[in-house]
Amino acid sequence: MMQEQRFNAVSRFAILLSLCGLGIIISSIATGVIGNTVLHVDIQHLADELMKPANTEISRILQILTSFFIMAMPALAMGKIAGFEPMTQMGFRTKGNIVQLGMVTIIVAASLLLGGALAELNSMIPIPVNAETYFKGLEDAYNKQVMSMANMHNAADYFYSLIVLVLVPSIFEEMLFRGTLQPIMIDMVKKPFWGIFLTGVLFSLMHVSYYGFLFRLCLGMTLGYLYYYSKNMWMPIAAHFLNNAYTLTVIYALSSSGKLTPEAISDTYPLYYGIIGAVIMYALFKLYKKECDRVLVTTITENNINTSI
């Protein structure tokens, strides 16, 4: 149940930015300390050291710590500062059902088609040569990092990676973007669509990928509406998990067959795939909203009955 906010939207946004900045400082210090004491390298050479297969486990631990300090901690702190119980306010205790989760699964599958088509469209947009070189450099560095962290030799490594690289980051990212930032943006602009859109833009920019910008904007807005309609944090977390789990599964399958390359994990599709995905998403979201409304009304009715007893 949403509670009355102690601060206005602009103030909450400023506080959240400050908390994220504090999280960046803390995570940087923690990363530097671990790099110096465990790997015995300074911060300038830490990134290269973490790319080595022997340091995969440390790299994963650092990712979890970084995600917690930059995303989960600010979300939890923002709730306390604003005067409410964070886990309840973000929707971790809101009721859901298997029907909603089934729809979420199909919506995610359709969003992969739409997002892949948007990624193809993204790559077709002409940009200056210098910018193209710079963005491709960022993309190559990102792909190397992903392939290094997703170093899986067997099924046990795969399932462990699902937890460390997919589930935990999905929870932390959704706590920040959907559970905390999105309500602030909607309150700030007074229009749900634009609040969800702006949150999606910031979500995509956070990944620092030009060629994946439209794909992640699509994903961010999909997650945003899954949360907005259900008021249940587990719905966008499940969707985020499924989206990233698909990528990890592809990486594991290609790695097991010796075919893993940056090109092989490309997430672009022909543009007409996007039309198919958009139609499916539109139809499913209408059904999803109807089911969410039914669940929320039922929950409110049950709470009122329990209160009156």
C-alpha positions as protocol buffer text, in pm:
chain_id: "A"
residue {
  index: 1
  type: MET
  ca { x: 0 y: 0 z: 0 }
}
residue {
  index: 2
  type: MET
  ca { x: 142 y: 338 z: -105 }
}
residue {
  index: 3
  type: GLN
  ca { x: 187 y: 581 z: 185 }
}
residue {
  index: 4
  type: GLU
  ca { x: 189 y: 959 z: 191 }
}
residue {
  index: 5
  type: GLN
  ca { x: 534 y: 1093 z: 105 }
}
residue {
  index: 6
  type: ARG
  ca { x: 727 y: 1309 z: 351 }
}
residue {
  index: 7
  type: PHE
  ca { x: 909 y: 1504 z: 74 }
}
residue {
  index: 8
  type: ASN
  ca { x: 799 y: 1630 z: -267 }
}
residue {
  index: 9
  type: ALA
  ca { x: 916 y: 1455 z: -585 }
}
residue {
  index: 10
  type: VAL
  ca { x: 1203 y: 1693 z: -663 }
}
residue {
  index: 11
  type: SER
  ca { x: 1341 y: 1663 z: -311 }
}
residue {
  index: 12
  type: ARG
  ca { x: 1316 y: 1284 z: -320 }
}
residue {
  index: 13
  type: PHE
  ca { x: 1494 y: 1275 z: -656 }
}
residue {
  index: 14
  type: ALA
  ca { x: 1776 y: 1493 z: -522 }
}
residue {
  index: 15
  type: ILE
  ca { x: 1809 y: 1276 z: -210 }
}
residue {
  index: 16
  type: LEU
  ca { x: 1814 y: 959 z: -420 }
}
residue {
  index: 17
  type: LEU
  ca { x: 2088 y: 1098 z: -645 }
}
residue {
  index: 18
  type: SER
  ca { x: 2291 y: 1187 z: -337 }
}
residue {
  index: 19
  type: LEU
  ca { x: 2247 y: 837 z: -196 }
}
residue {
  index: 20
  type: CYS
  ca { x: 2354 y: 682 z: -527 }
}
residue {
  index: 21
  type: GLY
  ca { x: 2659 y: 909 z: -529 }
}
residue {
  index: 22
  type: LEU
  ca { x: 2742 y: 796 z: -178 }
}
residue {
  index: 23
  type: GLY
  ca { x: 2699 y: 436 z: -292 }
}
residue {
  index: 24
  type: ILE
  ca { x: 2945 y: 494 z: -578 }
}
residue {
  index: 25
  type: ILE
  ca { x: 3202 y: 630 z: -333 }
}
residue {
  index: 26
  type: ILE
  ca { x: 3158 y: 337 z: -93 }
}
residue {
  index: 27
  type: SER
  ca { x: 3173 y: 79 z: -372 }
}
residue {
  index: 28
  type: SER
  ca { x: 3485 y: 244 z: -517 }
}
residue {
  index: 29
  type: ILE
  ca { x: 3658 y: 230 z: -179 }
}
residue {
  index: 30
  type: ALA
  ca { x: 3552 y: -133 z: -127 }
}
residue {
  index: 31
  type: THR
  ca { x: 3669 y: -227 z: -477 }
}
residue {
  index: 32
  type: GLY
  ca { x: 4005 y: -58 z: -423 }
}
residue {
  index: 33
  type: VAL
  ca { x: 4058 y: -228 z: -87 }
}
residue {
  index: 34
  type: ILE
  ca { x: 3971 y: -572 z: -226 }
}
residue {
  index: 35
  type: GLY
  ca { x: 4189 y: -516 z: -530 }
}
residue {
  index: 36
  type: ASN
  ca { x: 4483 y: -412 z: -314 }
}
residue {
  index: 37
  type: THR
  ca { x: 4451 y: -675 z: -41 }
}
residue {
  index: 38
  type: VAL
  ca { x: 4335 y: -975 z: -244 }
}
residue {
  index: 39
  type: LEU
  ca { x: 4475 y: -924 z: -594 }
}
residue {
  index: 40
  type: HIS
  ca { x: 4761 y: -694 z: -489 }
}
residue {
  index: 41
  type: VAL
  ca { x: 4702 y: -446 z: -772 }
}
residue {
  index: 42
  type: ASP
  ca { x: 4615 y: -77 z: -769 }
}
residue {
  index: 43
  type: ILE
  ca { x: 4283 y: 58 z: -892 }
}
residue {
  index: 44
  type: GLN
  ca { x: 4428 y: 154 z: -1233 }
}
residue {
  index: 45
  type: HIS
  ca { x: 4511 y: -208 z: -1319 }
}
residue {
  index: 46
  type: LEU
  ca { x: 4221 y: -374 z: -1139 }
}
residue {
  index: 47
  type: ALA
  ca { x: 3989 y: -390 z: -1443 }
}
residue {
  index: 48
  type: ASP
  ca { x: 4246 y: -583 z: -1649 }
}
residue {
  index: 49
  type: GLU
  ca { x: 4318 y: -815 z: -1358 }
}
residue {
  index: 50
  type: LEU
  ca { x: 3949 y: -895 z: -1312 }
}
residue {
  index: 51
  type: MET
  ca { x: 3925 y: -1002 z: -1678 }
}
residue {
  index: 52
  type: LYS
  ca { x: 4151 y: -1300 z: -1609 }
}
residue {
  index: 53
  type: PRO
  ca { x: 3966 y: -1635 z: -1573 }
}
residue {
  index: 54
  type: ALA
  ca { x: 4145 y: -1702 z: -1243 }
}
residue {
  index: 55
  type: ASN
  ca { x: 3974 y: -1396 z: -1091 }
}
residue {
  index: 56
  type: THR
  ca { x: 3621 y: -1468 z: -1214 }
}
residue {
  index: 57
  type: GLU
  ca { x: 3489 y: -1533 z: -864 }
}
residue {
  index: 58
  type: ILE
  ca { x: 3630 y: -1209 z: -724 }
}
residue {
  index: 59
  type: SER
  ca { x: 3484 y: -1022 z: -1020 }
}
residue {
  index: 60
  type: ARG
  ca { x: 3140 y: -1163 z: -945 }
}
residue {
  index: 61
  type: ILE
  ca { x: 3164 y: -1073 z: -577 }
}
residue {
  index: 62
  type: LEU
  ca { x: 3264 y: -719 z: -664 }
}
residue {
  index: 63
  type: GLN
  ca { x: 2968 y: -690 z: -900 }
}
residue {
  index: 64
  type: ILE
  ca { x: 2729 y: -790 z: -623 }
}
residue {
  index: 65
  type: LEU
  ca { x: 2886 y: -544 z: -378 }
}
residue {
  index: 66
  type: THR
  ca { x: 2879 y: -265 z: -636 }
}
residue {
  index: 67
  type: SER
  ca { x: 2515 y: -335 z: -724 }
}
residue {
  index: 68
  type: PHE
  ca { x: 2418 y: -336 z: -357 }
}
residue {
  index: 69
  type: PHE
  ca { x: 2591 y: -10 z: -266 }
}
residue {
  index: 70
  type: ILE
  ca { x: 2483 y: 181 z: -579 }
}
residue {
  index: 71
  type: MET
  ca { x: 2128 y: 46 z: -617 }
}
residue {
  index: 72
  type: ALA
  ca { x: 1986 y: -153 z: -325 }
}
residue {
  index: 73
  type: MET
  ca { x: 2131 y: 58 z: -44 }
}
residue {
  index: 74
  type: PRO
  ca { x: 2002 y: 391 z: -186 }
}
residue {
  index: 75
  type: ALA
  ca { x: 1657 y: 237 z: -240 }
}
residue {
  index: 76
  type: LEU
  ca { x: 1638 y: 110 z: 117 }
}
residue {
  index: 77
  type: ALA
  ca { x: 1779 y: 432 z: 263 }
}
residue {
  index: 78
  type: MET
  ca { x: 1541 y: 643 z: 55 }
}
residue {
  index: 79
  type: GLY
  ca { x: 1248 y: 456 z: 203 }
}
residue {
  index: 80
  type: LYS
  ca { x: 1364 y: 512 z: 558 }
}
residue {
  index: 81
  type: ILE
  ca { x: 1436 y: 881 z: 496 }
}
residue {
  index: 82
  type: ALA
  ca { x: 1096 y: 932 z: 332 }
}
residue {
  index: 83
  type: GLY
  ca { x: 930 y: 778 z: 637 }
}
residue {
  index: 84
  type: PHE
  ca { x: 795 y: 441 z: 524 }
}
residue {
  index: 85
  type: GLU
  ca { x: 883 y: 72 z: 541 }
}
residue {
  index: 86
  type: PRO
  ca { x: 1084 y: 19 z: 217 }
}
residue {
  index: 87
  type: MET
  ca { x: 1002 y: -346 z: 144 }
}
residue {
  index: 88
  type: THR
  ca { x: 629 y: -287 z: 182 }
}
residue {
  index: 89
  type: GLN
  ca { x: 631 y: 41 z: -9 }
}
residue {
  index: 90
  type: MET
  ca { x: 823 y: -109 z: -301 }
}
residue {
  index: 91
  type: GLY
  ca { x: 574 y: -394 z: -329 }
}
residue {
  index: 92
  type: PHE
  ca { x: 771 y: -693 z: -205 }
}
residue {
  index: 93
  type: ARG
  ca { x: 473 y: -794 z: 7 }
}
residue {
  index: 94
  type: THR
  ca { x: 202 y: -725 z: -252 }
}
residue {
  index: 95
  type: LYS
  ca { x: 12 y: -1038 z: -349 }
}
residue {
  index: 96
  type: GLY
  ca { x: 45 y: -1192 z: -694 }
}
residue {
  index: 97
  type: ASN
  ca { x: -48 y: -1517 z: -865 }
}
residue {
  index: 98
  type: ILE
  ca { x: 71 y: -1771 z: -1119 }
}
residue {
  index: 99
  type: VAL
  ca { x: -148 y: -1622 z: -1392 }
}
residue {
  index: 100
  type: GLN
  ca { x: 39 y: -1293 z: -1368 }
}
residue {
  index: 101
  type: LEU
  ca { x: 374 y: -1472 z: -1377 }
}
residue {
  index: 102
  type: GLY
  ca { x: 265 y: -1669 z: -1684 }
}
residue {
  index: 103
  type: MET
  ca { x: 174 y: -1347 z: -1863 }
}
residue {
  index: 104
  type: VAL
  ca { x: 504 y: -1192 z: -1754 }
}
residue {
  index: 105
  type: THR
  ca { x: 692 y: -1481 z: -1914 }
}
residue {
  index: 106
  type: ILE
  ca { x: 517 y: -1436 z: -2250 }
}
residue {
  index: 107
  type: ILE
  ca { x: 557 y: -1058 z: -2235 }
}
residue {
  index: 108
  type: VAL
  ca { x: 932 y: -1100 z: -2180 }
}
residue {
  index: 109
  type: ALA
  ca { x: 956 y: -1334 z: -2479 }
}
residue {
  index: 110
  type: ALA
  ca { x: 772 y: -1082 z: -2696 }
}
residue {
  index: 111
  type: SER
  ca { x: 985 y: -796 z: -2562 }
}
residue {
  index: 112
  type: LEU
  ca { x: 1297 y: -982 z: -2678 }
}
residue {
  index: 113
  type: LEU
  ca { x: 1159 y: -971 z: -3033 }
}
residue {
  index: 114
  type: LEU
  ca { x: 1072 y: -602 z: -3009 }
}
residue {
  index: 115
  type: GLY
  ca { x: 1395 y: -514 z: -2831 }
}
residue {
  index: 116
  type: GLY
  ca { x: 1604 y: -707 z: -3083 }
}
residue {
  index: 117
  type: ALA
  ca { x: 1437 y: -520 z: -3369 }
}
residue {
  index: 118
  type: LEU
  ca { x: 1499 y: -189 z: -3191 }
}
residue {
  index: 119
  type: ALA
  ca { x: 1865 y: -287 z: -3145 }
}
residue {
  index: 120
  type: GLU
  ca { x: 1883 y: -344 z: -3521 }
}
residue {
  index: 121
  type: LEU
  ca { x: 1723 y: -3 z: -3578 }
}
residue {
  index: 122
  type: ASN
  ca { x: 1971 y: 147 z: -3331 }
}
residue {
  index: 123
  type: SER
  ca { x: 2262 y: 14 z: -3537 }
}
residue {
  index: 124
  type: MET
  ca { x: 2116 y: 166 z: -3855 }
}
residue {
  index: 125
  type: ILE
  ca { x: 2115 y: 522 z: -3718 }
}
residue {
  index: 126
  type: PRO
  ca { x: 2407 y: 711 z: -3877 }
}
residue {
  index: 127
  type: ILE
  ca { x: 2655 y: 870 z: -3636 }
}
residue {
  index: 128
  type: PRO
  ca { x: 2995 y: 1043 z: -3682 }
}
residue {
  index: 129
  type: VAL
  ca { x: 3293 y: 813 z: -3736 }
}
residue {
  index: 130
  type: ASN
  ca { x: 3463 y: 924 z: -3414 }
}
residue {
  index: 131
  type: ALA
  ca { x: 3148 y: 853 z: -3215 }
}
residue {
  index: 132
  type: GLU
  ca { x: 3107 y: 515 z: -3384 }
}
residue {
  index: 133
  type: THR
  ca { x: 3464 y: 417 z: -3295 }
}
residue {
  index: 134
  type: TYR
  ca { x: 3413 y: 527 z: -2935 }
}
residue {
  index: 135
  type: PHE
  ca { x: 3081 y: 345 z: -2891 }
}
residue {
  index: 136
  type: LYS
  ca { x: 3211 y: 27 z: -3051 }
}
residue {
  index: 137
  type: GLY
  ca { x: 3505 y: 39 z: -2811 }
}
residue {
  index: 138
  type: LEU
  ca { x: 3263 y: 56 z: -2519 }
}
residue {
  index: 139
  type: GLU
  ca { x: 3062 y: -232 z: -2665 }
}
residue {
  index: 140
  type: ASP
  ca { x: 3373 y: -447 z: -2710 }
}
residue {
  index: 141
  type: ALA
  ca { x: 3481 y: -378 z: -2351 }
}
residue {
  index: 142
  type: TYR
  ca { x: 3133 y: -468 z: -2225 }
}
residue {
  index: 143
  type: ASN
  ca { x: 3127 y: -794 z: -2424 }
}
residue {
  index: 144
  type: LYS
  ca { x: 3470 y: -890 z: -2288 }
}
residue {
  index: 145
  type: GLN
  ca { x: 3352 y: -824 z: -1934 }
}
residue {
  index: 146
  type: VAL
  ca { x: 3037 y: -1031 z: -1984 }
}
residue {
  index: 147
  type: MET
  ca { x: 3226 y: -1322 z: -2140 }
}
residue {
  index: 148
  type: SER
  ca { x: 3485 y: -1309 z: -1862 }
}
residue {
  index: 149
  type: MET
  ca { x: 3231 y: -1304 z: -1578 }
}
residue {
  index: 150
  type: ALA
  ca { x: 3016 y: -1571 z: -1744 }
}
residue {
  index: 151
  type: ASN
  ca { x: 3303 y: -1821 z: -1736 }
}
residue {
  index: 152
  type: MET
  ca { x: 3107 y: -2147 z: -1695 }
}
residue {
  index: 153
  type: HIS
  ca { x: 3255 y: -2496 z: -1723 }
}
residue {
  index: 154
  type: ASN
  ca { x: 2960 y: -2711 z: -1618 }
}
residue {
  index: 155
  type: ALA
  ca { x: 2596 y: -2708 z: -1510 }
}
residue {
  index: 156
  type: ALA
  ca { x: 2689 y: -2620 z: -1151 }
}
residue {
  index: 157
  type: ASP
  ca { x: 2870 y: -2307 z: -1274 }
}
residue {
  index: 158
  type: TYR
  ca { x: 2568 y: -2221 z: -1487 }
}
residue {
  index: 159
  type: PHE
  ca { x: 2318 y: -2239 z: -1198 }
}
residue {
  index: 160
  type: TYR
  ca { x: 2557 y: -2053 z: -969 }
}
residue {
  index: 161
  type: SER
  ca { x: 2589 y: -1780 z: -1234 }
}
residue {
  index: 162
  type: LEU
  ca { x: 2210 y: -1760 z: -1259 }
}
residue {
  index: 163
  type: ILE
  ca { x: 2201 y: -1660 z: -894 }
}
residue {
  index: 164
  type: VAL
  ca { x: 2508 y: -1435 z: -877 }
}
residue {
  index: 165
  type: LEU
  ca { x: 2498 y: -1270 z: -1221 }
}
residue {
  index: 166
  type: VAL
  ca { x: 2124 y: -1272 z: -1293 }
}
residue {
  index: 167
  type: LEU
  ca { x: 1896 y: -1303 z: -990 }
}
residue {
  index: 168
  type: VAL
  ca { x: 2079 y: -1079 z: -741 }
}
residue {
  index: 169
  type: PRO
  ca { x: 2143 y: -791 z: -987 }
}
residue {
  index: 170
  type: SER
  ca { x: 1781 y: -815 z: -1107 }
}
residue {
  index: 171
  type: ILE
  ca { x: 1656 y: -764 z: -751 }
}
residue {
  index: 172
  type: PHE
  ca { x: 1893 y: -475 z: -677 }
}
residue {
  index: 173
  type: GLU
  ca { x: 1828 y: -294 z: -1007 }
}
residue {
  index: 174
  type: GLU
  ca { x: 1452 y: -322 z: -974 }
}
residue {
  index: 175
  type: MET
  ca { x: 1463 y: -194 z: -617 }
}
residue {
  index: 176
  type: LEU
  ca { x: 1627 y: 124 z: -743 }
}
residue {
  index: 177
  type: PHE
  ca { x: 1463 y: 185 z: -1079 }
}
residue {
  index: 178
  type: ARG
  ca { x: 1110 y: 50 z: -1051 }
}
residue {
  index: 179
  type: GLY
  ca { x: 1064 y: 46 z: -674 }
}
residue {
  index: 180
  type: THR
  ca { x: 1215 y: 386 z: -595 }
}
residue {
  index: 181
  type: LEU
  ca { x: 1294 y: 601 z: -899 }
}
residue {
  index: 182
  type: GLN
  ca { x: 984 y: 530 z: -1109 }
}
residue {
  index: 183
  type: PRO
  ca { x: 730 y: 646 z: -846 }
}
residue {
  index: 184
  type: ILE
  ca { x: 937 y: 963 z: -802 }
}
residue {
  index: 185
  type: MET
  ca { x: 942 y: 1032 z: -1177 }
}
residue {
  index: 186
  type: ILE
  ca { x: 568 y: 968 z: -1211 }
}
residue {
  index: 187
  type: ASP
  ca { x: 500 y: 1201 z: -918 }
}
residue {
  index: 188
  type: MET
  ca { x: 732 y: 1461 z: -1069 }
}
residue {
  index: 189
  type: VAL
  ca { x: 581 y: 1473 z: -1421 }
}
residue {
  index: 190
  type: LYS
  ca { x: 226 y: 1374 z: -1315 }
}
residue {
  index: 191
  type: LYS
  ca { x: 191 y: 1140 z: -1615 }
}
residue {
  index: 192
  type: PRO
  ca { x: 251 y: 764 z: -1574 }
}
residue {
  index: 193
  type: PHE
  ca { x: 369 y: 714 z: -1933 }
}
residue {
  index: 194
  type: TRP
  ca { x: 631 y: 988 z: -1916 }
}
residue {
  index: 195
  type: GLY
  ca { x: 742 y: 883 z: -1569 }
}
residue {
  index: 196
  type: ILE
  ca { x: 791 y: 526 z: -1689 }
}
residue {
  index: 197
  type: PHE
  ca { x: 959 y: 650 z: -2008 }
}
residue {
  index: 198
  type: LEU
  ca { x: 1205 y: 874 z: -1823 }
}
residue {
  index: 199
  type: THR
  ca { x: 1286 y: 593 z: -1580 }
}
residue {
  index: 200
  type: GLY
  ca { x: 1345 y: 366 z: -1880 }
}
residue {
  index: 201
  type: VAL
  ca { x: 1579 y: 624 z: -2034 }
}
residue {
  index: 202
  type: LEU
  ca { x: 1784 y: 649 z: -1714 }
}
residue {
  index: 203
  type: PHE
  ca { x: 1784 y: 269 z: -1684 }
}
residue {
  index: 204
  type: SER
  ca { x: 1921 y: 238 z: -2037 }
}
residue {
  index: 205
  type: LEU
  ca { x: 2178 y: 514 z: -1991 }
}
residue {
  index: 206
  type: MET
  ca { x: 2304 y: 339 z: -1677 }
}
residue {
  index: 207
  type: HIS
  ca { x: 2425 y: 50 z: -1895 }
}
residue {
  index: 208
  type: VAL
  ca { x: 2644 y: 289 z: -2100 }
}
residue {
  index: 209
  type: SER
  ca { x: 2573 y: 121 z: -2435 }
}
residue {
  index: 210
  type: TYR
  ca { x: 2479 y: 325 z: -2742 }
}
residue {
  index: 211
  type: TYR
  ca { x: 2400 y: 21 z: -2956 }
}
residue {
  index: 212
  type: GLY
  ca { x: 2188 y: -130 z: -2681 }
}
residue {
  index: 213
  type: PHE
  ca { x: 2011 y: 193 z: -2587 }
}
residue {
  index: 214
  type: LEU
  ca { x: 1677 y: 130 z: -2759 }
}
residue {
  index: 215
  type: PHE
  ca { x: 1678 y: -235 z: -2655 }
}
residue {
  index: 216
  type: ARG
  ca { x: 1723 y: -146 z: -2288 }
}
residue {
  index: 217
  type: LEU
  ca { x: 1477 y: 142 z: -2313 }
}
residue {
  index: 218
  type: CYS
  ca { x: 1221 y: -110 z: -2437 }
}
residue {
  index: 219
  type: LEU
  ca { x: 1313 y: -346 z: -2153 }
}
residue {
  index: 220
  type: GLY
  ca { x: 1299 y: -66 z: -1897 }
}
residue {
  index: 221
  type: MET
  ca { x: 951 y: 45 z: -2006 }
}
residue {
  index: 222
  type: THR
  ca { x: 830 y: -315 z: -2011 }
}
residue {
  index: 223
  type: LEU
  ca { x: 952 y: -362 z: -1655 }
}
residue {
  index: 224
  type: GLY
  ca { x: 801 y: -28 z: -1563 }
}
residue {
  index: 225
  type: TYR
  ca { x: 451 y: -120 z: -1677 }
}
residue {
  index: 226
  type: LEU
  ca { x: 473 y: -466 z: -1521 }
}
residue {
  index: 227
  type: TYR
  ca { x: 537 y: -290 z: -1190 }
}
residue {
  index: 228
  type: TYR
  ca { x: 295 y: 0 z: -1241 }
}
residue {
  index: 229
  type: TYR
  ca { x: -2 y: -225 z: -1311 }
}
residue {
  index: 230
  type: SER
  ca { x: 69 y: -487 z: -1043 }
}
residue {
  index: 231
  type: LYS
  ca { x: 225 y: -275 z: -764 }
}
residue {
  index: 232
  type: ASN
  ca { x: 419 y: -598 z: -704 }
}
residue {
  index: 233
  type: MET
  ca { x: 800 y: -580 z: -711 }
}
residue {
  index: 234
  type: TRP
  ca { x: 832 y: -951 z: -787 }
}
residue {
  index: 235
  type: MET
  ca { x: 676 y: -908 z: -1133 }
}
residue {
  index: 236
  type: PRO
  ca { x: 950 y: -683 z: -1280 }
}
residue {
  index: 237
  type: ILE
  ca { x: 1214 y: -883 z: -1091 }
}
residue {
  index: 238
  type: ALA
  ca { x: 1084 y: -1203 z: -1254 }
}
residue {
  index: 239
  type: ALA
  ca { x: 1084 y: -1035 z: -1596 }
}
residue {
  index: 240
  type: HIS
  ca { x: 1432 y: -891 z: -1548 }
}
residue {
  index: 241
  type: PHE
  ca { x: 1556 y: -1233 z: -1435 }
}
residue {
  index: 242
  type: LEU
  ca { x: 1403 y: -1409 z: -1737 }
}
residue {
  index: 243
  type: ASN
  ca { x: 1549 y: -1155 z: -1978 }
}
residue {
  index: 244
  type: ASN
  ca { x: 1902 y: -1186 z: -1840 }
}
residue {
  index: 245
  type: ALA
  ca { x: 1871 y: -1561 z: -1783 }
}
residue {
  index: 246
  type: TYR
  ca { x: 1798 y: -1603 z: -2153 }
}
residue {
  index: 247
  type: THR
  ca { x: 2123 y: -1425 z: -2240 }
}
residue {
  index: 248
  type: LEU
  ca { x: 2321 y: -1627 z: -1987 }
}
residue {
  index: 249
  type: THR
  ca { x: 2171 y: -1951 z: -2116 }
}
residue {
  index: 250
  type: VAL
  ca { x: 2272 y: -1862 z: -2472 }
}
residue {
  index: 251
  type: ILE
  ca { x: 2625 y: -1784 z: -2353 }
}
residue {
  index: 252
  type: TYR
  ca { x: 2645 y: -2115 z: -2165 }
}
residue {
  index: 253
  type: ALA
  ca { x: 2515 y: -2315 z: -2463 }
}
residue {
  index: 254
  type: LEU
  ca { x: 2757 y: -2147 z: -2704 }
}
residue {
  index: 255
  type: SER
  ca { x: 3046 y: -2181 z: -2460 }
}
residue {
  index: 256
  type: SER
  ca { x: 2975 y: -2552 z: -2410 }
}
residue {
  index: 257
  type: SER
  ca { x: 2986 y: -2607 z: -2786 }
}
residue {
  index: 258
  type: GLY
  ca { x: 3297 y: -2392 z: -2833 }
}
residue {
  index: 259
  type: LYS
  ca { x: 3110 y: -2133 z: -3041 }
}
residue {
  index: 260
  type: LEU
  ca { x: 3108 y: -1840 z: -2798 }
}
residue {
  index: 261
  type: THR
  ca { x: 3204 y: -1512 z: -2967 }
}
residue {
  index: 262
  type: PRO
  ca { x: 3081 y: -1152 z: -2919 }
}
residue {
  index: 263
  type: GLU
  ca { x: 2906 y: -1176 z: -3257 }
}
residue {
  index: 264
  type: ALA
  ca { x: 2727 y: -1498 z: -3159 }
}
residue {
  index: 265
  type: ILE
  ca { x: 2552 y: -1333 z: -2864 }
}
residue {
  index: 266
  type: SER
  ca { x: 2422 y: -1041 z: -3070 }
}
residue {
  index: 267
  type: ASP
  ca { x: 2064 y: -957 z: -2971 }
}
residue {
  index: 268
  type: THR
  ca { x: 1950 y: -795 z: -3297 }
}
residue {
  index: 269
  type: TYR
  ca { x: 1656 y: -921 z: -3505 }
}
residue {
  index: 270
  type: PRO
  ca { x: 1495 y: -815 z: -3836 }
}
residue {
  index: 271
  type: LEU
  ca { x: 1266 y: -516 z: -3800 }
}
residue {
  index: 272
  type: TYR
  ca { x: 950 y: -715 z: -3876 }
}
residue {
  index: 273
  type: TYR
  ca { x: 1016 y: -921 z: -3563 }
}
residue {
  index: 274
  type: GLY
  ca { x: 951 y: -602 z: -3370 }
}
residue {
  index: 275
  type: ILE
  ca { x: 601 y: -571 z: -3517 }
}
residue {
  index: 276
  type: ILE
  ca { x: 519 y: -925 z: -3409 }
}
residue {
  index: 277
  type: GLY
  ca { x: 658 y: -861 z: -3062 }
}
residue {
  index: 278
  type: ALA
  ca { x: 472 y: -531 z: -3025 }
}
residue {
  index: 279
  type: VAL
  ca { x: 136 y: -687 z: -3119 }
}
residue {
  index: 280
  type: ILE
  ca { x: 183 y: -971 z: -2871 }
}
residue {
  index: 281
  type: MET
  ca { x: 290 y: -730 z: -2596 }
}
residue {
  index: 282
  type: TYR
  ca { x: -7 y: -500 z: -2655 }
}
residue {
  index: 283
  type: ALA
  ca { x: -255 y: -787 z: -2630 }
}
residue {
  index: 284
  type: LEU
  ca { x: -86 y: -943 z: -2327 }
}
residue {
  index: 285
  type: PHE
  ca { x: -53 y: -616 z: -2139 }
}
residue {
  index: 286
  type: LYS
  ca { x: -429 y: -558 z: -2169 }
}
residue {
  index: 287
  type: LEU
  ca { x: -492 y: -899 z: -2014 }
}
residue {
  index: 288
  type: TYR
  ca { x: -217 y: -843 z: -1758 }
}
residue {
  index: 289
  type: LYS
  ca { x: -364 y: -511 z: -1644 }
}
residue {
  index: 290
  type: LYS
  ca { x: -707 y: -669 z: -1609 }
}
residue {
  index: 291
  type: GLU
  ca { x: -565 y: -952 z: -1396 }
}
residue {
  index: 292
  type: CYS
  ca { x: -361 y: -710 z: -1185 }
}
residue {
  index: 293
  type: ASP
  ca { x: -667 y: -495 z: -1119 }
}
residue {
  index: 294
  type: ARG
  ca { x: -859 y: -805 z: -1013 }
}
residue {
  index: 295
  type: VAL
  ca { x: -581 y: -918 z: -777 }
}
residue {
  index: 296
  type: LEU
  ca { x: -544 y: -572 z: -621 }
}
residue {
  index: 297
  type: VAL
  ca { x: -921 y: -534 z: -566 }
}
residue {
  index: 298
  type: THR
  ca { x: -938 y: -882 z: -411 }
}
residue {
  index: 299
  type: THR
  ca { x: -645 y: -800 z: -183 }
}
residue {
  index: 300
  type: ILE
  ca { x: -803 y: -472 z: -68 }
}
residue {
  index: 301
  type: THR
  ca { x: -1134 y: -648 z: -2 }
}
residue {
  index: 302
  type: GLU
  ca { x: -964 y: -922 z: 201 }
}
residue {
  index: 303
  type: ASN
  ca { x: -770 y: -663 z: 403 }
}
residue {
  index: 304
  type: ASN
  ca { x: -1089 y: -469 z: 479 }
}
residue {
  index: 305
  type: ILE
  ca { x: -1263 y: -788 z: 593 }
}
residue {
  index: 306
  type: ASN
  ca { x: -970 y: -883 z: 815 }
}
residue {
  index: 307
  type: THR
  ca { x: -959 y: -532 z: 962 }
}
residue {
  index: 308
  type: SER
  ca { x: -1330 y: -536 z: 1047 }
}
residue {
  index: 309
  type: ILE
  ca { x: -1312 y: -873 z: 1223 }
}
